[in-house]
């Protein structure tokens, strides 16, 4: 195990990259997908099961954990890793996005954001300094700067003002983070879909200096075409010798497109949330287990998948337990989706290392274009 945080690039294929992030808690193979453990749990999954899917790192939500059970309580109980029984790396977001999207009666100032909890209406203030303190109490391995992220579409002036505020907060986050060997602080590039603003943000972040860099402010309503348009230039604005993290993405084809454009890390609630709502990701695209066509089908979700849901259960059974609202449905479908996402990442890592990413990508899109298996007559 490394005593420090470091990133080693192993191979590139076009803009796509594969490598390893080393931390005191273990290695993260990139490109990496991080399952989201919002409230110190990946919903419907045991930590051991998440690890069994191939996940090297989880994401925890600062906003949710600061409100319940509180960062101070988690710290008293030995930190987030011990609290949730996950001994691999954890990345925590800054809380900024959730404050903007979930909190009521929020007020934004230069100092930070005051808001009322969506849980009980209690009043809180989140600043760059407080965000760094909460993430230190949680004990996360990768800490995110506190930033502000306006929903798109927004006016150019609003995006520019927000980005510059985030850059001032990034400098304050760096000061408050201090010297924490073995822990990393990532800066977050903002600027909406405007290349000049993205360049200004990247320049400021490089000036401050971070262990890794995120492309923020995407997957907030701009659509895939606009997102890819930004990713065609934004990763190259960030240091090549540091990990690049695209926040809150996404669907399988979003992820493949992001890796193709030089992204190393991603997170999204989609595989776990979809599992709970009966949406299943497979090599042949997306299927909905609640549809009646599956009720007499003895076949697995995906014949080439080795997850427990595909190894041991039929579509007919999975349809039945979903329609019956049995808990095992969320467990098995979430496991399958997370397994599929990790296999996607492993496939891309191997393809990049072997210089055949373009062929792998073509096969990925061809498989999804086939659609689900024909219905049994």
C-alpha positions as CSV (number, residue, x, y, z in Angstrom):
1,X,0.0,0.0,0.0
2,X,1.2,3.5,-0.8
3,X,1.6,5.8,2.2
4,X,0.9,8.8,0.0
5,X,-1.7,9.7,-2.7
6,X,-0.3,9.4,-6.2
7,X,-1.5,8.8,-9.8
8,X,0.4,6.8,-12.4
9,X,-0.7,6.8,-16.0
10,X,-0.1,3.3,-17.6
11,X,-1.3,3.8,-21.1
12,X,-3.3,6.1,-23.5
13,X,-5.3,5.3,-26.6
14,X,-6.3,8.6,-28.3
15,X,-7.5,10.8,-25.5
16,X,-8.6,7.7,-23.4
17,X,-6.3,6.9,-20.4
18,X,-5.8,4.0,-18.0
19,X,-3.7,4.1,-14.8
20,X,-3.8,3.6,-11.1
21,X,-4.5,6.0,-8.2
22,X,-2.6,4.9,-5.1
23,X,-3.8,5.7,-1.6
24,X,-3.0,4.4,1.8
25,X,-6.3,2.5,1.7
26,X,-5.6,0.8,-1.6
27,X,-5.4,1.3,-5.3
28,X,-8.0,2.6,-7.6
29,X,-7.8,1.3,-11.2
30,X,-8.8,4.0,-13.7
31,X,-11.0,4.7,-15.5
32,X,-13.0,4.1,-12.3
33,X,-16.7,4.1,-11.6
34,X,-17.6,5.1,-8.0
35,X,-20.9,3.7,-6.7
36,X,-22.7,6.3,-4.6
37,X,-23.2,5.6,-0.9
38,X,-25.2,8.7,-0.1
39,X,-25.9,8.1,3.6
40,X,-23.0,5.8,4.3
41,X,-24.6,2.9,2.4
42,X,-25.0,1.9,-1.2
43,X,-28.7,1.3,-1.1
44,X,-29.8,-2.4,-1.0
45,X,-26.1,-3.6,-1.0
46,X,-23.8,-5.0,1.7
47,X,-20.3,-3.3,1.5
48,X,-18.8,-6.7,0.8
49,X,-21.2,-7.1,-2.2
50,X,-20.2,-3.7,-3.6
51,X,-16.5,-4.8,-3.3
52,X,-17.4,-8.1,-5.1
53,X,-18.7,-6.2,-8.1
54,X,-15.1,-4.8,-8.6
55,X,-15.6,-1.3,-7.1
56,X,-12.3,0.1,-5.8
57,X,-13.8,3.3,-4.3
58,X,-17.2,4.6,-3.1
59,X,-18.6,8.1,-2.9
60,X,-20.2,9.5,0.3
61,X,-22.4,12.7,0.5
62,X,-21.1,15.4,2.8
63,X,-24.5,17.2,2.8
64,X,-26.5,14.1,3.9
65,X,-24.0,12.9,6.4
66,X,-23.5,16.3,8.0
67,X,-27.3,16.4,8.7
68,X,-27.7,12.8,9.7
69,X,-26.0,11.3,11.7
70,X,-23.6,14.3,11.7
71,X,-19.9,14.3,10.9
72,X,-19.0,14.8,14.6
73,X,-20.9,11.5,15.5
74,X,-19.2,9.6,12.7
75,X,-15.8,10.9,13.9
76,X,-16.5,9.8,17.5
77,X,-17.4,6.4,16.1
78,X,-14.0,6.0,14.3
79,X,-14.6,7.7,10.9
80,X,-16.7,6.8,7.9
81,X,-14.8,3.8,6.8
82,X,-15.3,2.0,10.1
83,X,-18.8,3.3,10.5
84,X,-20.0,1.8,7.2
85,X,-17.6,-1.2,7.2
86,X,-15.8,-0.2,4.0
87,X,-12.0,-0.4,4.1
88,X,-11.2,0.8,0.6
89,X,-10.9,4.4,-0.5
90,X,-13.9,6.9,-0.1
91,X,-14.4,10.1,-2.0
92,X,-16.7,12.7,-0.4
93,X,-18.3,15.5,-2.4
94,X,-18.3,19.0,-0.9
95,X,-22.1,19.3,-0.2
96,X,-22.4,22.2,-2.6
97,X,-24.5,20.5,-5.2
98,X,-27.0,19.0,-2.7
99,X,-27.4,22.4,-1.0
100,X,-28.3,23.9,-4.3
101,X,-30.7,21.1,-5.3
102,X,-32.2,19.9,-2.0
103,X,-32.1,22.5,0.7
104,X,-34.9,24.9,1.3
105,X,-34.6,28.7,1.7
106,X,-30.9,28.8,0.9
107,X,-29.0,32.1,0.8
108,X,-25.8,32.4,-1.1
109,X,-23.1,35.0,0.0
110,X,-19.4,35.3,-0.5
111,X,-19.0,33.6,2.9
112,X,-20.9,30.4,1.9
113,X,-24.5,29.1,1.8
114,X,-27.0,29.3,4.7
115,X,-29.9,26.9,4.3
116,X,-32.6,24.9,6.0
117,X,-32.3,21.1,6.2
118,X,-34.7,19.1,3.9
119,X,-35.0,16.7,6.8
120,X,-36.2,18.8,9.7
121,X,-35.9,22.4,8.7
122,X,-32.9,23.1,11.0
123,X,-30.7,26.0,10.0
124,X,-27.1,25.4,8.8
125,X,-24.2,27.3,7.2
126,X,-21.9,25.6,4.8
127,X,-18.6,27.4,3.9
128,X,-15.4,26.2,2.3
129,X,-13.9,25.9,5.7
130,X,-16.8,24.0,7.2
131,X,-17.0,21.7,4.2
132,X,-13.2,20.9,4.7
133,X,-13.9,20.3,8.4
134,X,-16.8,17.9,7.8
135,X,-14.8,15.9,5.3
136,X,-11.9,15.7,7.7
137,X,-14.2,14.4,10.4
138,X,-15.6,11.8,8.0
139,X,-12.0,10.7,7.2
140,X,-12.5,10.5,3.5
141,X,-9.5,9.8,1.3
142,X,-10.4,12.2,-1.5
143,X,-11.9,15.5,-0.5
144,X,-13.7,17.8,-2.9
145,X,-13.5,21.6,-2.9
146,X,-16.6,23.5,-1.9
147,X,-18.2,25.0,-5.0
148,X,-21.4,26.4,-6.4
149,X,-23.0,24.9,-9.4
150,X,-25.8,26.7,-11.2
151,X,-28.4,24.5,-13.0
152,X,-28.3,24.9,-16.8
153,X,-29.5,26.6,-18.8
154,X,-28.3,29.8,-17.1
155,X,-27.2,33.2,-18.5
156,X,-23.5,33.7,-19.4
157,X,-23.2,36.3,-16.6
158,X,-24.7,34.0,-14.0
159,X,-22.3,31.1,-15.0
160,X,-19.3,33.4,-15.0
161,X,-20.2,34.9,-11.6
162,X,-20.8,31.5,-10.2
163,X,-17.5,30.1,-11.6
164,X,-15.4,33.0,-10.1
165,X,-17.1,32.5,-6.7
166,X,-16.2,28.8,-6.9
167,X,-12.6,29.7,-7.7
168,X,-12.4,31.9,-4.6
169,X,-13.9,29.1,-2.6
170,X,-11.4,26.7,-4.1
171,X,-8.5,28.8,-2.7
172,X,-10.2,28.9,0.7
173,X,-10.8,25.1,0.5
174,X,-7.1,24.6,-0.2
175,X,-6.1,26.8,2.8
176,X,-8.5,25.1,5.1
177,X,-7.6,21.6,3.9
178,X,-4.0,22.1,5.1
179,X,-1.3,19.4,5.0
180,X,-2.9,16.0,5.3
181,X,-0.5,13.3,4.0
182,X,-2.3,10.3,2.5
183,X,-5.4,12.4,1.8
184,X,-6.1,14.2,-1.5
185,X,-7.9,17.5,-2.3
186,X,-9.5,17.8,-5.8
187,X,-10.4,21.2,-7.4
188,X,-13.5,21.5,-9.5
189,X,-13.5,23.2,-12.9
190,X,-16.7,25.2,-13.6
191,X,-17.8,27.4,-16.5
192,X,-20.9,25.8,-17.9
193,X,-20.7,25.1,-21.6
194,X,-18.5,28.2,-22.4
195,X,-14.9,27.3,-23.5
196,X,-13.5,30.7,-22.3
197,X,-14.9,30.4,-18.8
198,X,-13.7,26.8,-18.6
199,X,-10.2,27.9,-19.6
200,X,-10.3,30.7,-17.0
201,X,-11.4,28.2,-14.3
202,X,-8.7,25.7,-15.2
203,X,-6.0,28.3,-15.1
204,X,-7.1,29.4,-11.6
205,X,-7.2,25.8,-10.3
206,X,-3.7,25.0,-11.7
207,X,-2.4,28.2,-10.0
208,X,-3.8,27.0,-6.7
209,X,-2.6,23.4,-7.2
210,X,-4.6,20.3,-6.4
211,X,-4.0,16.5,-6.2
212,X,-6.7,15.9,-8.8
213,X,-9.2,17.9,-10.9
214,X,-12.9,17.5,-11.5
215,X,-15.0,18.7,-14.4
216,X,-18.0,20.0,-12.6
217,X,-21.2,21.7,-13.7
218,X,-22.2,19.0,-16.3
219,X,-25.0,16.4,-16.2
220,X,-27.2,19.2,-14.8
221,X,-29.7,19.5,-17.7
222,X,-27.5,20.4,-20.7
223,X,-27.9,17.1,-22.6
224,X,-25.3,14.6,-23.8
225,X,-24.4,16.5,-27.0
226,X,-23.5,19.7,-25.1
227,X,-21.7,17.7,-22.4
228,X,-19.5,15.9,-24.9
229,X,-18.9,19.3,-26.6
230,X,-17.4,20.5,-23.3
231,X,-15.5,17.2,-22.8
232,X,-13.9,17.6,-26.2
233,X,-11.7,20.4,-24.7
234,X,-12.1,20.6,-20.9
235,X,-10.0,17.6,-19.8
236,X,-7.0,18.9,-21.8
237,X,-7.2,22.1,-19.9
238,X,-6.4,20.2,-16.7
239,X,-2.9,18.7,-15.7
240,X,-2.3,15.4,-17.5
241,X,-0.4,14.0,-14.5
242,X,-3.4,14.2,-12.2
243,X,-6.7,12.3,-12.1
244,X,-9.6,13.9,-14.0
245,X,-13.1,13.3,-12.4
246,X,-16.4,13.9,-14.2
247,X,-19.0,14.4,-11.5
248,X,-22.4,12.9,-11.5
249,X,-22.2,10.8,-14.8
250,X,-23.9,8.8,-15.8
251,X,-25.6,6.4,-18.3
252,X,-23.3,3.7,-19.8
253,X,-22.9,5.6,-23.1
254,X,-22.2,8.9,-21.2
255,X,-19.4,7.0,-19.4
256,X,-17.9,5.5,-22.5
257,X,-18.0,8.9,-24.3
258,X,-16.4,10.6,-21.2
259,X,-13.5,8.0,-21.1
260,X,-13.0,8.4,-24.8
261,X,-12.4,12.1,-24.1
262,X,-9.9,11.7,-21.3
263,X,-11.9,11.3,-18.1
264,X,-10.5,8.9,-15.3
265,X,-13.2,8.9,-12.7
266,X,-17.0,9.0,-12.6
267,X,-19.9,8.6,-10.1
268,X,-23.6,8.3,-10.5
269,X,-26.7,7.0,-8.5
270,X,-28.1,5.6,-11.7
271,X,-27.1,1.9,-11.4
272,X,-28.4,1.6,-7.9
273,X,-31.5,3.8,-8.3
274,X,-32.4,2.0,-11.5
275,X,-32.0,-1.4,-9.8
276,X,-34.6,-0.3,-7.2
277,X,-37.1,0.8,-10.0
278,X,-36.7,-2.3,-12.1
279,X,-34.4,-0.8,-14.8
280,X,-31.7,-3.2,-15.8
281,X,-28.5,-2.4,-17.8
282,X,-27.2,-5.2,-20.1
283,X,-24.8,-5.5,-23.0
284,X,-27.9,-5.3,-25.2
285,X,-29.1,-2.1,-23.7
286,X,-31.7,-1.4,-21.0
287,X,-34.6,-3.6,-20.1
288,X,-37.5,-3.1,-17.7
289,X,-38.1,-6.1,-15.5
290,X,-41.6,-5.0,-14.6
291,X,-42.8,-5.6,-18.2
292,X,-45.2,-8.6,-18.6
293,X,-43.0,-10.1,-21.4
294,X,-40.6,-11.4,-18.7
295,X,-43.2,-13.2,-16.5
296,X,-42.7,-16.6,-18.1
297,X,-39.1,-16.2,-19.2
298,X,-36.6,-18.8,-17.7
299,X,-33.6,-17.0,-19.2
300,X,-31.2,-14.8,-17.2
301,X,-31.1,-11.0,-17.6
302,X,-27.8,-11.3,-19.5
303,X,-26.4,-14.7,-20.5
304,X,-22.8,-13.4,-20.4
305,X,-23.0,-11.9,-16.9
306,X,-21.6,-13.7,-13.8
307,X,-23.4,-11.7,-11.1
308,X,-25.6,-13.5,-8.6
309,X,-28.8,-12.3,-10.3
310,X,-27.8,-13.7,-13.7
311,X,-26.1,-16.9,-12.3
312,X,-29.0,-18.1,-10.1
313,X,-32.3,-16.4,-11.0
314,X,-34.6,-16.2,-14.1
315,X,-36.2,-13.1,-15.6
316,X,-39.5,-14.7,-14.5
317,X,-38.4,-14.8,-10.9
318,X,-37.0,-11.3,-10.9
319,X,-40.2,-10.0,-12.6
320,X,-42.2,-11.7,-9.8
321,X,-40.2,-10.3,-6.8
322,X,-40.2,-6.8,-8.4
323,X,-44.0,-6.9,-8.9
324,X,-44.4,-8.3,-5.4
325,X,-42.2,-5.5,-4.0
326,X,-39.9,-8.0,-2.3
327,X,-36.7,-6.5,-0.9
328,X,-34.6,-9.2,-2.8
329,X,-35.6,-7.5,-6.0
330,X,-33.7,-4.3,-5.1
331,X,-30.8,-6.3,-3.9
332,X,-30.4,-8.5,-7.0
333,X,-31.1,-5.8,-9.6
334,X,-28.8,-3.3,-7.9
335,X,-26.0,-6.0,-7.7
336,X,-26.5,-6.7,-11.4
337,X,-26.3,-3.1,-12.4
338,X,-23.2,-2.3,-10.4
339,X,-21.6,-5.5,-11.7
340,X,-22.4,-4.4,-15.3
341,X,-20.9,-0.9,-14.6
342,X,-17.7,-2.4,-13.2
343,X,-17.4,-4.8,-16.1
344,X,-17.8,-1.8,-18.4
345,X,-14.8,-0.1,-16.7
346,X,-12.7,-3.2,-16.8
347,X,-13.4,-3.7,-20.5
348,X,-12.3,-0.1,-21.2
349,X,-9.2,-0.4,-19.1
350,X,-8.1,-3.5,-21.0
351,X,-8.9,-2.0,-24.4
352,X,-7.0,1.2,-23.7
353,X,-4.0,-0.8,-22.4
354,X,-4.0,-2.9,-25.6
355,X,-4.6,0.0,-27.9
356,X,-7.9,-1.2,-29.2
357,X,-10.3,1.3,-27.6
358,X,-12.0,2.3,-30.9
359,X,-12.9,-1.3,-31.7
360,X,-14.1,-1.9,-28.2
361,X,-16.3,1.2,-28.4
362,X,-17.8,0.0,-31.7
363,X,-18.6,-3.4,-30.2
364,X,-20.2,-1.6,-27.2
365,X,-22.5,0.5,-29.4
366,X,-23.3,-2.4,-31.7
367,X,-24.4,-4.6,-28.8
368,X,-26.7,-2.0,-27.4
369,X,-28.2,-1.3,-30.8
370,X,-29.3,-5.0,-31.0
371,X,-31.8,-4.4,-28.2
372,X,-33.1,-7.1,-25.8
373,X,-33.5,-10.7,-26.6
374,X,-36.5,-11.6,-28.7
375,X,-39.5,-12.4,-26.5
376,X,-40.2,-16.1,-26.1
377,X,-43.3,-17.2,-28.0
